[in-house]
Amino acid sequence: MGAPVRDDVIAFEQRQVDFAYDCYEARLARLNGRSVAQASVTGKDGIANRQRQEEEARAYGGLGEGSLVIGRVDAGAADGGVETWYIGRRPVWDDEHNQLVVNWTSESARRWFDATPESPGEVVLRRRLICSQRIVDDYVDDIAPAAPDTSVPDTEDIVPGAEDTVPGTGSAPRTAPAETADPRSARRGREDEPGADGRPVPTPGDIVAIQRRRPRQPDELLLRELQRSRSGRMRDIVETIRRDQMALVTGEPSEILVVQGGPGTGKSAVGLHRVTWLVNNHHVTARDVLVIGPHQRFLRYVGQVLPTLGTRDVNAVQLDRLWDGEIHGTDGALARRVKSDDRMAAVLRRRVEGEFRPTALDGLLAAPSFEGDEPAFVVTAAGATLRLSRVHLLQALEEVHAGGGSYRERRDRFRSLLVDLLLRELVAVAPRRGRDRTIRRILERNRRVERLVERIWPSPGPAEALRSLYDSPQLLRACADGILDEAEQRALHRPRAPRADQEPWTLDDRVLLEELRYLITGETPRRYGHIIVDEAQDLTPMQARSLRRRLAAGGSMTVLGDLAQATGPHAYTDWDRLGRLLAGQGEHRVAELTTSYRVPADVMEFAEPLARAVAPTLPRPRTIPRDAGHDAVRVIRTEPEALVRETVARVRELTGTTDGRTPRSVAVVVPDGFRAAEEITRRLAEADGITADEHRAVTVLAASEAKGLEFDHVVVVEPAALAGHEPVGLRLLYIALTRSTQSLTIMHSLPLPAPLTADDGRTEPAASDDGLPAPGTWLRVRVVAETEDTYWAEALDHTVDRPLRVVLPKGGVTPVVGTELRVWVQRHLPDVTDVSTGTFGRLPISATMHARYLDALGVIAELSRGEVTDTTRPNVSER
């Protein structure tokens, strides 16, 4: 049978997807119908059943814009045959309980995701379906047999949707395809019978070819996704999830997992997909998961992505709202750094333990009543005088104080022990009265007992303990001696407000109040089985201690962040400190995502000097090869009075771009407190020629609000003002520069920050021996002429007294005369220098590839000499 045309394959897969949708919708209708039927049921069990059915229906629905089916896998079976499965966002069965779609979180799907063309294992075919909800637009076979792909049956009557099948009735097709078969009875191809679905049965030779064959274009589906417009809604990445991401999603939840990843590596998506994987595999319930994000936009993403994946009722909170109470004040830089440091835990412990005053006992004792007697604590109860010697009381105090528990737990334990000692004395002097059941309550309420406990073990509340610490330099000195230096102590000093509710509590104060509450009362916040923390590089040490208290015994945590993007008061060089604080007595593991899928290579190249400046020890994420056009990075310098006008003009240019369906999003990132931000917003609102949809696609935001977001086009205004004081300003600038998926524009009237103008450090000399810039050198040029599809440019930042010919990458966007480009010197010819706008070919090859190239040249040399041996064919395949 000849190879089918691509349209036939799509049509075949469309019938499978249609049948899956019919069965999915039928089951969803049944679930909703049962919920309605239970609506009038009363009683505890009836209400619980109704709620459970409503929750099941809500979780099974909610696909939103996501497609039900994302791919197909043909895998080897135990008996030597081949089974066909579809993978999707929900499991689907027909009315005969044959499974049609396997959930992407299942163990089988995880194993199939992990297969590679070089090591396919049981996988014979892995087909990724490109769907717009229920419409199959295209497909990509990233693992396929070497034989021609003929995965379309010759006849219509063996697939769902044929004339003799009624879709949506719940009845399986007359001749059920492998996609609708139960795992125990799936249709299988055998060596003695051709595949009933038209797929040839692979021979042993085919299997070897499968293992060696590289995918036709492994990132085609990913590249399509990267070209999609960003609308402000975060989508799941089930269709395009990569092996390195999937490995982290499916990691066992037995530890504190820290995921370090640069811009565009998919950290946040990994965290959210991990939630669904944990819930679906019964490691934890949705209500036992806490997701912590940096801002409200991220929480909206959580509300968009998790229901699409089938997970609801997860707890999600913005980091600065995790602690009880309103925030009314702000701290200076030093005060915030000190308050958020975990050394404050020791200061607060001293503050609490300093309330314990055993020396106050002497003022509560009665004098000796006879010679040889000693001072004693005297209580009259039940008509008897009870005496406890000073020695016994001090022993009791020392025993309880040295024990475990919070301050008040030990205080209550001492009170109970004190009453026990008094009862023992009562039994000794009046046995019958000591058996009275009410006497213990009388002793607990005795004024002398209450006064002794209160004088020796007073118990201030958390707010009063912190107010007095800030207000009294003497008390602060006593608590912080040897922990904080004098400058740090002065930074904490603050006169108390007239009332506690008037205190200008800051975010870090709220964290300290929780620490004090725990030290004083032992009270802990609600605990969770799994916690996801996004943008964790900004966690302070005290916040990390607080998060640890929210983790249930045996619980786990996924911590997502990029140390190069840290803008908090503590800049960490590695994850060790935060990891230890989050893990407590347990272990933590650091994993890295090393590929930036979202950010174009030219943008990452432009931002890399900033990354080296703020985090020199961190590895840089590599980018995937894709052509973002010659205009991927554009730097436009204007006069100060023209900055707003030129910025608006640039935004208007960008708003006219689409992905073929939807306007591309544009973000204008300005320095915090930038006075012209409102003017930019106003002029854009009044601009002619911008449609309502295009207006909605434009966002003007401060740099501090850009973290974790992504847009198609990003316009960064006045980087020098944004960078401000190092190092936080440079980190903010790095974040702003790496938000784009398509292009980056720099608008500036002030000189650019030094890292963006310095040499990029890529082992390139300033000039070659003949005075020309060495190959690989970056240049800023302006296109000055076009002649017969050849573009000529002049250098702006180097003196090059010869013509510059612009070499465009394949599929690159042609420049316009007058356009400024960032290019690199490709080669020097006798009369002209070629400069390239792409990045391919500029960087030296790696040591691994260098060795492989040498091996390949050796094989070619053998062939050219006619030396064909038994090892030549395998060597050709390997190289």
ZIKAQUI-V648176 format. One record per helix or strand of 3 or more residues. SS is the DSSP state (helix for helix, strand for strand). FROM is the first residue (numbers start at 1). LEN is the number of residues. If there is no record, write none. Layout:
SS,FROM,LEN
SS,FROM,LEN
This chain:
helix,6,32
helix,44,17
strand,69,8
strand,82,7
strand,99,5
helix,107,8
strand,123,10
strand,135,9
helix,156,3
helix,178,3
helix,204,9
helix,220,7
helix,243,7
strand,256,6
helix,267,14
helix,286,3
strand,289,5
helix,296,14
strand,315,4
helix,319,3
helix,333,7
helix,343,11
helix,358,7
strand,376,6
strand,384,6
helix,390,12
helix,407,23
helix,431,4
helix,439,6
helix,447,10
helix,462,10
helix,473,8
helix,486,7
helix,500,3
helix,507,15
strand,528,6
helix,536,3
helix,541,9
strand,551,11
helix,563,3
helix,576,8
strand,588,6
helix,601,14
strand,633,5
helix,640,16
strand,666,5
helix,677,10
helix,692,5
strand,698,5
helix,703,3
strand,711,7
helix,719,5
helix,728,10
strand,740,9
helix,754,4
strand,778,10
strand,790,6
strand,803,5
strand,820,9
strand,832,5
helix,847,18
helix,872,7
